[in-house]
Amino acid sequence: MKKEELVSGVIISAVGLVCLTFLIFTCGDWQRDGLALMMTFVCFIAVLLLSVFMYFLISTLKLRHTAIKAMGRGGMKAVMKDKVARIAYKGVCAFIKGEYPVAEEYFIKALNLSDIRQNQLFCTEWLIRVYELYDDSAKLLWCFRKAVDYAPDSPETQSRLGHAYYVDGKLDKAIYCFEQALRYDPNHGYSYYSLAKICMVRGETEKAIDHLEQLLRIQENHPLVFSELAVIYAMEGNEEKCRENYEKSILCGYEQPAQLSARITAIFKFNNADECSGNDLPHEYYRYIEKDDSDAGNE
């Protein structure tokens, strides 16, 4: 039951209580059955209070059960024995209840007290959830960096930080992160794809194609890879390879074939096709020069 439903139930019960009270005191025959009327009144109040109590009891139990499950395997034991785990548990409870500032405080406190990598990553991941709700890009970037500090050998943390750098326009740092992800997982497809996108932004077409072809060795029937190759070859003016990859993307189940076709047509016939406009062109078609960024690390 949601809080809104509880409030509605209480209001309806209160109105019913007022009506019942009115009927008892105006229509009842107190000399004959006053005791019965009073017992009815008392029972109604008791049922109402019991319903409210049961709601809060069940809600509390469900909240704690969900929070314990979120703590992972052995969560109950950890919460009972470990101070840091109890603080993180309180943070999870606050997050579930929607008390995000309180949750943030608990997770930061637990993070500062923890010296175990798994616990540090746990707190960081929950802080990421909080900052995603805040849409706080600066704090999110801080969390992504912390996650990489705690788990530099994780392709997921490296690629997530790389994506954040890519969105922020720090392409050298993004490349470093994606290359680190591939160092620990040579089959990490997202990193190959992201490196290809960065190469296209920089105008390094051959490198982009090479990254996508390496990705095809891992995921040989991925429609998105073929669609990217079709666009690249269209930009290169290679109609034969463009059509080949376009058809492969369709055969593999590309979800927006009409949009892809319009994009390719716009590239081949830009300013000469009434049915297409500059809006159909991919972002990579407008290449830009990145500002100098010599720091390629995670700092």
Secondary structure, 3 states (H helix, E strand, C coil): CCHHHHHHHHHHHHHHHHHHHHHHHHHCCHHHHHHHHHHHHHHHHHHHHHHHHHHHHHHHHHHHHHHHHHCCCCHHHHHHHCHHHHHHHHHHHHHHCCCHHHHHHHHHHHHHHCCCHHHHHHHHHHHHHHHHHHCCHHHHHHHHHHHHHHCCCCHHHHHHHHHHHHHCCCHHHHHHHHHHHHHHCCCCHHHHHHHHHHHHHHCCHHHHHHHHHHHHHHCCCCHHHHHHHHHHHHHHCCHHHHHHHHHHHHHCCCCCHHHHHHHHHHHHCCCCCCCCCHHHCCHHHCCCCCCCCCCCCCC
